[in-house]
Amino acid sequence: MAGIEPQPGIMEIALYEGGKSSVAGVSNVVKLSSNENPFGPSPAAQEAVKRVVHEMHRYPSTDHAELRAAIAEVHGLDAARIICGVGSDEVLQFLCHAYAGEGDEVIHTEHGFAMYKILAHAVGATPIEVAETERVVSVDNILAACNDRTKLVFIANPNNPTGTMIGLAEIERLAENLPPQAILVLDGAYAEYVEGYDGGAQLVESRGNVVMTRTFSKLYGLGGMRVGWGYGPKEIIDVLARIRQPFNLSNVALVAAEAAIRDTAHVEKSREDNSRLRAWLAEALAEHGVPSDASTANFVLARFTSPDEAWACDTYLQSQGIIVRRVTGYKLPAALRITVGDEASCRRVAHCIGLFKAGAR
């Protein structure tokens, strides 16, 4: 109707597109488009869900105390500085709503997660895209883009969809040199795949301008449950808690996540299998003339000679019942992001790409 207008920035948002899960006319597809754990959730998480289904008529807790306590225990953190959300995406949304608005700027990198730009627009802030260097985050480029309007700096480490990451020394240098009003947000959706990496927890402990986020959707295999969390300075977490809806996580999601994080054996096995199969897949693709950067996540970014070749390969893979992710929207039109599946899936996608490179169409 005339006179009814959305808030500034809303109509600048391009709708987010998730990974495809089906191909018309093709059955028994192999889905390698959404970076899901091919081994599924922890058996303990599955059992926890079975035990709680009869309580679905009850409201969940409002403080997520048991889940926060479990996260704190496993990671050696302060439970009072943890906030839980509907996936880590919601925690990122809390940060934008609380700390950015019209006239402010939110920095993200050129191949960074698409939601950063969307969330900035949603609050009327201006997203500022910063160039990467050979698909790796550049701290120098980020610092050069900062000014007195910069409120948030989003870094996915490891990054999606490139799989690359920067080291702790560079992250520390970035945090140290940000403007005083800016918050560094370390998006650790894939942090669990990196052996010995704390996702930025120690940096959060030592500074007042860093927040890290994590998710249960990847290594923990709970993408369908939508549970994530953030860790930051108490003052920032208190602010975010004021805009979090009290019942944002269900009973089922809460118990599944608590059981999943305590099942460290399943976590270790999933991480080890991913590391082994990721190395195998990257090497197999390289042998077919398809290089990729050294990935630290649960996917590889397969690079082709041109956008046309990448598009043709994706079309061929779909005809063979294999779904991967086109990343043209991430300014990588000559690449395909391929999730590391189980061994059979990895062998199948590598074989089909080999056939494609040999001339199959």
C-alpha positions as a printed NumPy array, in Angstrom:
array([[  0.   ,   0.   ,   0.   ],
       [  1.066,   3.56 ,  -0.646],
       [  3.048,   5.004,   2.219],
       [  4.071,   1.651,   3.704],
       [  7.817,   1.28 ,   3.33 ],
       [ 10.352,  -1.115,   4.882],
       [ 13.269,   0.16 ,   6.916],
       [ 16.321,   1.419,   4.972],
       [ 18.518,  -1.395,   3.728],
       [ 15.892,  -4.163,   3.722],
       [ 15.284,  -4.063,  -0.037],
       [ 19.058,  -4.201,  -0.618],
       [ 19.059,  -7.769,   0.66 ],
       [ 19.389, -10.536,  -1.892],
       [ 17.653, -13.644,  -0.541],
       [ 20.051, -16.244,   0.846],
       [ 20.11 , -19.485,  -1.12 ],
       [ 20.94 , -22.679,   0.734],
       [ 22.564, -25.714,  -0.838],
       [ 20.344, -27.75 ,  -3.134],
       [ 19.16 , -31.115,  -1.839],
       [ 17.489, -32.624,  -4.897],
       [ 17.749, -32.847,  -8.674],
       [ 14.627, -33.124, -10.799],
       [ 14.322, -36.579, -12.297],
       [ 17.285, -38.001, -10.379],
       [ 16.954, -40.347,  -7.392],
       [ 19.523, -41.451,  -4.817],
       [ 21.41 , -38.168,  -4.964],
       [ 24.631, -37.522,  -3.069],
       [ 24.298, -34.153,  -1.354],
       [ 27.652, -32.393,  -1.004],
       [ 26.336, -28.835,  -1.051],
       [ 25.714, -27.837,   2.578],
       [ 28.829, -28.928,   4.514],
       [ 26.9  , -31.373,   6.658],
       [ 28.597, -34.108,   8.695],
       [ 28.109, -37.233,   6.539],
       [ 28.328, -39.43 ,   9.649],
       [ 25.345, -37.732,  11.254],
       [ 24.826, -36.667,  14.858],
       [ 26.198, -38.376,  17.936],
       [ 24.286, -41.518,  18.982],
       [ 24.092, -39.907,  22.427],
       [ 22.33 , -36.888,  20.909],
       [ 19.866, -39.164,  19.136],
       [ 19.083, -40.975,  22.388],
       [ 18.64 , -37.673,  24.22 ],
       [ 16.079, -36.567,  21.648],
       [ 14.144, -39.821,  22.045],
       [ 13.965, -39.295,  25.793],
       [ 12.62 , -35.744,  25.571],
       [  9.957, -36.084,  22.856],
       [  7.221, -36.623,  25.445],
       [  7.979, -33.175,  26.893],
       [  7.383, -31.175,  23.728],
       [  4.323, -29.564,  25.307],
       [  6.57 , -27.94 ,  27.918],
       [  8.288, -24.607,  27.38 ],
       [ 12.084, -24.816,  27.289],
       [ 14.356, -23.081,  29.776],
       [ 14.909, -19.4  ,  29.173],
       [ 18.523, -19.285,  30.328],
       [ 19.924, -22.392,  28.565],
       [ 21.85 , -23.002,  31.79 ],
       [ 22.522, -26.723,  31.282],
       [ 23.75 , -26.32 ,  27.72 ],
       [ 25.904, -23.31 ,  28.609],
       [ 27.384, -25.284,  31.504],
       [ 28.222, -28.182,  29.177],
       [ 29.848, -25.871,  26.626],
       [ 31.837, -24.168,  29.386],
       [ 32.981, -27.493,  30.836],
       [ 34.113, -28.978,  27.514],
       [ 35.876, -25.823,  26.287],
       [ 37.118, -24.457,  29.619],
       [ 35.075, -21.26 ,  29.396],
       [ 32.98 , -19.061,  31.689],
       [ 29.339, -20.089,  31.323],
       [ 28.191, -16.582,  32.249],
       [ 29.843, -15.25 ,  29.086],
       [ 28.099, -17.708,  26.729],
       [ 24.922, -16.925,  24.786],
       [ 22.984, -19.475,  22.724],
       [ 21.098, -18.849,  19.522],
       [ 19.192, -20.452,  16.673],
       [ 22.392, -21.413,  14.933],
       [ 25.382, -19.114,  15.214],
       [ 23.601, -16.978,  12.594],
       [ 21.247, -15.697,  15.285],
       [ 24.147, -14.659,  17.495],
       [ 25.591, -12.726,  14.543],
       [ 22.172, -11.128,  14.137],
       [ 22.14 , -10.136,  17.823],
       [ 25.469,  -8.371,  17.325],
       [ 24.221,  -6.386,  14.357],
       [ 20.992,  -5.385,  16.086],
       [ 22.808,  -4.342,  19.246],
       [ 25.835,  -2.554,  17.807],
       [ 25.144,  -1.362,  14.243],
       [ 22.572,   0.83 ,  12.562],
       [ 22.041,   3.616,  10.071],
       [ 25.267,   5.498,   9.416],
       [ 27.443,   2.665,  10.739],
       [ 29.665,   0.337,   8.734],
       [ 30.093,  -3.434,   8.983],
       [ 33.21 ,  -4.93 ,   7.421],
       [ 33.348,  -8.341,   5.758],
       [ 35.773,  -9.857,   3.26 ],
       [ 35.08 , -10.419,  -0.424],
       [ 34.645, -14.202,  -0.165],
       [ 33.163, -14.185,   3.335],
       [ 29.884, -15.766,   4.446],
       [ 26.906, -14.186,   2.641],
       [ 24.965, -13.559,   5.858],
       [ 27.309, -10.777,   6.999],
       [ 26.134,  -8.447,   4.247],
       [ 22.509,  -9.482,   4.741],
       [ 22.592,  -8.812,   8.486],
       [ 24.217,  -5.405,   7.998],
       [ 21.52 ,  -4.341,   5.533],
       [ 18.805,  -5.645,   7.871],
       [ 19.728,  -3.056,  10.515],
       [ 20.293,  -0.22 ,   8.042],
       [ 24.085,  -0.324,   8.33 ],
       [ 26.438,  -0.18 ,   5.341],
       [ 28.327,  -3.402,   4.543],
       [ 31.914,  -2.733,   3.495],
       [ 33.547,  -5.428,   1.393],
       [ 37.314,  -5.802,   1.741],
       [ 39.516,  -7.59 ,  -0.778],
       [ 41.215, -10.851,   0.157],
       [ 44.659, -11.939,  -1.037],
       [ 44.51 , -15.129,  -3.097],
       [ 41.333, -16.156,  -1.261],
       [ 42.866, -15.525,   2.184],
       [ 41.713, -12.8  ,   4.594],
       [ 44.03 ,  -9.769,   4.567],
       [ 44.388,  -8.033,   7.93 ],
       [ 46.099,  -5.063,   6.275],
       [ 43.165,  -4.562,   3.899],
       [ 40.686,  -4.733,   6.765],
       [ 42.569,  -2.19 ,   8.859],
       [ 42.823,   0.134,   5.87 ],
       [ 39.025,   0.027,   5.529],
       [ 38.339,   0.888,   9.177],
       [ 37.24 ,   4.358,  10.274],
       [ 35.163,   6.033,  12.952],
       [ 31.979,   4.514,  11.469],
       [ 33.211,   0.921,  11.713],
       [ 31.198,  -0.997,  14.332],
       [ 31.661,  -4.678,  13.461],
       [ 34.318,  -6.653,  11.609],
       [ 33.259, -10.175,  10.609],
       [ 35.932, -12.811,   9.998],
       [ 35.085, -16.45 ,   9.291],
       [ 38.099, -18.468,  10.397],
       [ 38.244, -20.981,   8.727],
       [ 36.493, -19.128,   5.937],
       [ 33.49 , -20.307,   3.975],
       [ 33.577, -21.014,   1.026],
       [ 37.36 , -20.896,   0.582],
       [ 38.368, -23.151,   3.489],
       [ 41.415, -20.962,   4.208],
       [ 42.252, -19.384,   7.559],
       [ 44.658, -16.929,   9.161],
       [ 46.82 , -17.589,  12.212],
       [ 46.428, -16.367,  15.763],
       [ 49.166, -13.738,  15.422],
       [ 47.296, -12.07 ,  12.565],
       [ 44.001, -12.206,  14.455],
       [ 45.673, -10.614,  17.474],
       [ 47.16 ,  -7.881,  15.265],
       [ 43.716,  -7.167,  13.844],
       [ 42.063,  -6.972,  17.256],
       [ 44.835,  -4.762,  18.616],
       [ 44.552,  -2.204,  15.827],
       [ 40.787,  -1.871,  15.388],
       [ 39.142,   1.475,  16.149],
       [ 38.034,   1.689,  19.808],
       [ 34.317,   1.455,  18.962],
       [ 34.644,  -1.67 ,  16.783],
       [ 34.041,  -5.318,  17.707],
       [ 35.93 ,  -8.154,  16.008],
       [ 33.598, -11.106,  15.435],
       [ 35.341, -14.442,  14.857],
       [ 32.865, -16.752,  13.156],
       [ 34.057, -20.255,  14.06 ],
       [ 31.434, -22.386,  12.334],
       [ 34.25 , -24.652,  11.135],
       [ 36.671, -24.137,  14.047],
       [ 36.161, -27.664,  15.402],
       [ 37.706, -29.102,  12.23 ],
       [ 41.066, -27.513,  13.08 ],
       [ 42.978, -29.599,  15.607],
       [ 44.157, -27.482,  18.541],
       [ 42.371, -24.286,  17.464],
       [ 40.255, -22.644,  20.167],
       [ 38.279, -20.464,  17.76 ],
       [ 39.594, -17.308,  19.408],
       [ 38.595, -18.123,  23.011],
       [ 41.917, -17.003,  24.507],
       [ 41.708, -13.741,  22.601],
       [ 38.193, -13.181,  23.959],
       [ 39.571, -13.745,  27.468],
       [ 42.368, -11.212,  27.034],
       [ 40.536,  -8.425,  25.206],
       [ 37.3  ,  -6.481,  25.469],
       [ 36.603,  -6.119,  21.739],
       [ 36.408,  -9.728,  20.499],
       [ 33.425, -12.085,  20.274],
       [ 33.577, -15.601,  18.876],
       [ 30.701, -17.701,  17.576],
       [ 30.38 , -21.455,  17.122],
       [ 27.726, -23.822,  15.816],
       [ 26.4  , -27.348,  16.294],
       [ 25.405, -27.53 ,  12.616],
       [ 28.7  , -28.766,  11.148],
       [ 30.983, -31.183,  13.007],
       [ 28.287, -32.03 ,  15.577],
       [ 25.807, -33.   ,  12.84 ],
       [ 22.87 , -31.002,  14.217],
       [ 22.131, -28.731,  11.261],
       [ 18.435, -29.57 ,  11.487],
       [ 18.279, -28.59 ,  15.157],
       [ 19.655, -25.049,  14.622],
       [ 21.806, -24.459,  17.694],
       [ 24.763, -22.104,  17.961],
       [ 26.508, -20.071,  20.609],
       [ 28.702, -17.068,  21.185],
       [ 31.39 , -16.206,  23.718],
       [ 32.487, -12.686,  24.535],
       [ 33.149, -10.05 ,  27.177],
       [ 30.496, -10.132,  29.897],
       [ 29.391,  -6.584,  29.059],
       [ 28.694,  -7.501,  25.418],
       [ 26.962, -10.798,  26.251],
       [ 24.698,  -8.939,  28.703],
       [ 23.686,  -6.577,  25.903],
       [ 22.944,  -9.428,  23.507],
       [ 20.878, -11.238,  26.147],
       [ 18.534,  -8.256,  26.303],
       [ 17.444,  -8.746,  22.687],
       [ 17.426, -12.548,  22.636],
       [ 13.929, -13.993,  22.682],
       [ 13.505, -16.018,  25.897],
       [ 12.363, -19.253,  24.238],
       [ 14.53 , -19.183,  21.122],
       [ 15.724, -22.793,  21.507],
       [ 13.437, -25.8  ,  21.913],
       [ 13.705, -28.538,  24.543],
       [ 14.66 , -30.998,  21.824],
       [ 17.426, -28.788,  20.447],
       [ 18.838, -28.055,  23.891],
       [ 19.159, -31.677,  25.001],
       [ 20.525, -32.759,  21.616],
       [ 23.236, -30.102,  21.718],
       [ 24.208, -30.873,  25.315],
       [ 24.571, -34.583,  24.562],
       [ 26.457, -33.854,  21.337],
       [ 29.084, -31.631,  22.927],
       [ 29.728, -34.147,  25.7  ],
       [ 30.245, -37.013,  23.232],
       [ 33.89 , -36.189,  22.594],
       [ 34.58 , -39.607,  21.044],
       [ 32.134, -38.909,  18.209],
       [ 33.642, -35.463,  17.724],
       [ 37.186, -36.838,  17.48 ],
       [ 36.176, -39.619,  15.099],
       [ 34.307, -37.192,  12.826],
       [ 37.255, -34.78 ,  12.805],
       [ 39.779, -37.521,  12.026],
       [ 37.66 , -39.   ,   9.233],
       [ 37.115, -35.555,   7.744],
       [ 40.851, -34.768,   7.768],
       [ 41.702, -38.055,   6.079],
       [ 39.003, -37.843,   3.417],
       [ 39.578, -34.122,   2.783],
       [ 43.24 , -34.795,   1.985],
       [ 42.283, -37.709,  -0.238],
       [ 39.647, -35.69 ,  -2.121],
       [ 41.924, -32.685,  -2.681],
       [ 44.672, -34.94 ,  -4.023],
       [ 42.284, -36.876,  -6.257],
       [ 40.882, -33.667,  -7.754],
       [ 44.405, -32.289,  -8.299],
       [ 45.282, -35.433, -10.235],
       [ 42.358, -34.602, -12.538],
       [ 43.681, -31.056, -13.049],
       [ 41.344, -29.399, -10.536],
       [ 43.358, -27.561,  -7.836],
       [ 42.109, -26.305,  -4.486],
       [ 43.562, -24.227,  -1.672],
       [ 44.631, -26.072,   1.47 ],
       [ 41.313, -26.398,   3.3  ],
       [ 40.985, -26.436,   7.074],
       [ 37.229, -27.102,   7.049],
       [ 34.951, -29.933,   5.86 ],
       [ 34.901, -28.927,   2.211],
       [ 37.249, -28.114,  -0.632],
       [ 36.953, -25.241,  -3.083],
       [ 37.557, -26.887,  -6.454],
       [ 38.903, -24.366,  -8.967],
       [ 38.311, -24.738, -12.703],
       [ 39.8  , -22.96 , -15.705],
       [ 36.768, -20.735, -16.294],
       [ 33.24 , -20.008, -15.077],
       [ 31.894, -21.918, -18.083],
       [ 33.864, -25.03 , -17.159],
       [ 32.719, -24.848, -13.528],
       [ 29.108, -24.453, -14.634],
       [ 29.395, -27.356, -17.102],
       [ 30.983, -29.584, -14.458],
       [ 28.222, -28.809, -11.977],
       [ 25.591, -29.605, -14.603],
       [ 27.315, -32.907, -15.373],
       [ 27.57 , -33.812, -11.682],
       [ 23.86 , -33.165, -11.228],
       [ 23.108, -35.492, -14.125],
       [ 25.056, -38.132, -12.2  ],
       [ 23.102, -37.477,  -9.005],
       [ 25.788, -35.437,  -7.239],
       [ 24.945, -32.02 ,  -5.781],
       [ 27.754, -29.577,  -4.991],
       [ 27.623, -25.813,  -4.409],
       [ 28.07 , -23.132,  -7.038],
       [ 29.736, -20.102,  -5.451],
       [ 29.257, -17.422,  -8.086],
       [ 27.505, -15.32 ,  -5.44 ],
       [ 30.742, -15.364,  -3.461],
       [ 32.623, -13.905,  -6.445],
       [ 34.127, -17.295,  -7.258],
       [ 32.383, -18.135, -10.553],
       [ 35.146, -20.519, -11.691],
       [ 34.886, -22.688,  -8.579],
       [ 32.634, -25.267,  -6.938],
       [ 32.493, -25.918,  -3.207],
       [ 32.415, -29.635,  -2.485],
       [ 31.578, -30.984,   0.971],
       [ 33.793, -33.783,   2.245],
       [ 31.345, -36.681,   2.431],
       [ 31.9  , -40.264,   3.497],
       [ 34.447, -42.329,   1.588],
       [ 31.982, -43.602,  -1.002],
       [ 30.751, -40.069,  -1.737],
       [ 34.281, -38.693,  -2.046],
       [ 35.27 , -41.435,  -4.436],
       [ 32.118, -40.952,  -6.474],
       [ 32.487, -37.199,  -6.912],
       [ 36.202, -37.476,  -7.72 ],
       [ 35.494, -40.199, -10.281],
       [ 32.754, -38.144, -11.966],
       [ 34.911, -35.012, -12.095],
       [ 37.634, -37.145, -13.648],
       [ 35.169, -38.334, -16.295],
       [ 34.083, -34.754, -16.926],
       [ 37.659, -33.541, -17.371],
       [ 38.252, -36.441, -19.752],
       [ 35.436, -35.236, -21.972],
       [ 32.207, -36.675, -20.569],
       [ 29.219, -34.352, -20.883]])
